[in-house]
Amino acid sequence: MAAVRGGLLNTELWSELPKEQWLDCEYEQARETGLPLIIGLGYTAAQISILARLVRPFADALELSTHYVGNDISPILDGLKAAKDAVDVPVFVKLTPHNNIQEIALALEQAGADGLVMINSFGPCLGIDAETGLPYMGSKEGYGWLSGPAIKPLALRCVYDAARVVRVPIFGVGGVANGRDAAEMMMAGASAVQVCTAAILQGPKIYGKIVRELNEFLDNHGYASLEDVRGLAIRRSSERTFRTYAKVPVVEQDQCNLCGACETSCAYGAVSRTHKLEIDAGKCFGCGLCVTRCQRRALRLPS
Ligand SMILES: Cc1cc2nc3c(=O)[nH]c(=O)nc-3n(C[C@H](O)[C@H](O)[C@H](O)COP(=O)(O)O)c2cc1C
């Protein structure tokens, strides 16, 4: 593993522990928490058929990990069938960030998947240590797979696409590090979120922190429950209109502290600061970047 800007690169493929240790020790310990236990496993149908039966006594559900399979999803469908034949608990299928995620999600739902998990880390990617000129990863080509904040927009897109075509629940995963990220993932259509990189980088206490922040987010925004946010971006999509003309942002002067972030990143030279922030409508291209650069929500696009 290597920390890179935006997250982590990893080349981990399998569990570090032999299956005997999971079966004799780890699952038992995990069950002591009293929390539902979803057991992740993979990869081939033959392996899944054996492993699913072995882990069944400990599992409330299974999650089948998949890897890049190109356009042929038959290995994933075969793995799902093997798991469904082997156990009576729900089986979720975890997906890599495919472009045609809707097609795959639908095929898996029709084949009996009880839920979908998306996304796995993204790659192959390459990280180079400028001090040595060598790739960080010890893999054959030096490639690694990217996770963390850098892949959150990709994960959101996958969840959003899949949630519009399937009815089974979706676990959103990719770059979730705080309550607001979790809310966004749910707005895209996820029923639950998973967190990996943030927990590696910040420690396992982050799970409780995210739950607290999510609750605060719901309270602060007047949402009565998660149901109000789940799929919100999908429900609200009909309110959006496709436009090809520019809108000049409106400045809420009382929110602005004249920090200058918007001015620095305005490639059109449209923003200036004197005693107040001003946007020159003649120069503004309406790209909208300044709106999302502002930490204080002092800029907004007019409706
Ligand atoms: C070190 C590391 C090891 C991982 N191993 C697996 C794995 O064995 N199986 C799997 O399905 N996903 C694996 N993942 C992917 C994560 O479960 C997750 O889908 C991905 O990292 C995106 O979420 P994140 O940004 O919260 O990390 C791994 C990720 C990391 C960083």
The ligand as a MOL file (V3000), in Angstrom:
LIG
                    3D

  0  0  0     0  0            999 V3000
M  V30 BEGIN CTAB
M  V30 COUNTS 31 33 0 0 0
M  V30 BEGIN ATOM
M  V30 1 C -5.6820 -2.0910 1.2770 0
M  V30 2 C -6.9690 -2.4160 0.6100 0
M  V30 3 C -7.3480 -3.7480 0.4170 0
M  V30 4 C -8.5440 -4.0680 -0.2120 0
M  V30 5 N -8.8980 -5.3820 -0.3820 0
M  V30 6 C -10.0770 -5.7030 -0.9460 0
M  V30 7 C -10.4780 -7.0660 -1.1130 0
M  V30 8 O -9.7680 -7.9960 -0.7330 0
M  V30 9 N -11.6830 -7.3080 -1.6790 0
M  V30 10 C -12.5040 -6.2900 -2.0930 0
M  V30 11 O -13.5980 -6.5500 -2.5860 0
M  V30 12 N -12.1520 -4.9970 -1.9400 0
M  V30 13 C -10.9710 -4.6870 -1.3970 0
M  V30 14 N -10.6100 -3.3570 -1.2440 0
M  V30 15 C -11.4970 -2.3050 -1.7620 0
M  V30 16 C -12.3060 -1.6410 -0.6410 0
M  V30 17 O -13.1180 -2.5820 0.0300 0
M  V30 18 C -13.1880 -0.5190 -1.2130 0
M  V30 19 O -14.1160 -1.0590 -2.1230 0
M  V30 20 C -12.3800 0.5510 -1.9140 0
M  V30 21 O -11.1430 0.7410 -1.2870 0
M  V30 22 C -13.1390 1.8670 -1.9920 0
M  V30 23 O -13.5210 2.3170 -0.7180 0
M  V30 24 P -12.6560 3.3480 0.1740 0
M  V30 25 O -12.3830 4.5510 -0.6630 0
M  V30 26 O -13.5000 3.6040 1.3780 0
M  V30 27 O -11.3970 2.6220 0.5090 0
M  V30 28 C -9.3990 -3.0270 -0.6440 0
M  V30 29 C -9.0230 -1.6860 -0.4520 0
M  V30 30 C -7.8230 -1.3620 0.1640 0
M  V30 31 C -7.4440 0.0850 0.3510 0
M  V30 END ATOM
M  V30 BEGIN BOND
M  V30 1 1 1 2
M  V30 2 1 2 3
M  V30 3 2 2 30
M  V30 4 2 3 4
M  V30 5 1 4 5
M  V30 6 1 4 28
M  V30 7 2 5 6
M  V30 8 1 6 7
M  V30 9 1 6 13
M  V30 10 2 7 8
M  V30 11 1 7 9
M  V30 12 1 9 10
M  V30 13 2 10 11
M  V30 14 1 10 12
M  V30 15 2 12 13
M  V30 16 1 13 14
M  V30 17 1 14 15
M  V30 18 1 14 28
M  V30 19 1 15 16
M  V30 20 1 16 17
M  V30 21 1 16 18
M  V30 22 1 18 19
M  V30 23 1 18 20
M  V30 24 1 20 21
M  V30 25 1 20 22
M  V30 26 1 22 23
M  V30 27 1 23 24
M  V30 28 2 24 25
M  V30 29 1 24 26
M  V30 30 1 24 27
M  V30 31 2 28 29
M  V30 32 1 29 30
M  V30 33 1 30 31
M  V30 END BOND
M  V30 END CTAB
M  END
